[in-house]
Amino acid sequence: MTTIVYPLCASIHLIALLYRAPRLLRSRMVADLSLLGIFVFSFLVWFFVLPWFWGPWSRAVGIPNFAGLLSHASVIVAVACQQILILHLSHNDPHVEHAQYRTRHRSVPSRPKSPERCSPPQAASNLPTSLDHDHSRQRQPHRR
């Protein structure tokens, strides 16, 4: 089963990658580059688990199931690319700075936060937060 399904999935992902790569490489938009990352790492997920690849690589490196580790790492990177793509596509043009802010802080969590980086950009300050209330319309207790 793995000798048929895995090469088929890898070839489908490779065809999709080769079809979309030239257009996505010309664009410098983060959404297009993250889509290219999804195609690349989705192909690598299936490529690393091909029967003729994982056995020799695991023996050459000396780590059992090393190709499985590479495959799982590719899944994690592909999912990170999907999150970046969704963040950029889910925000309209006025909120692109907010999407870039959220992407930057989710993709690099190990850097220490400085006061300048803790606050979102000014263009995104009009986004609703859970603390935005109209306190003049507080709910009154029901009287009978």
Secondary structure, DSSP 8 states (H G I E B T S, - for coil): -HHHHHHHHHHHHHHHHHHHHHHHHH---HHHHHHHHHHHHHHHHHHHT-HHHHHHHHHHHT-TTHHHHHHHHHHHHHHHHHHHHHHHHSS-GGGHHHHHHHHHHHH-TTS---HHHHS--GGGTTS--TT---GGG-------
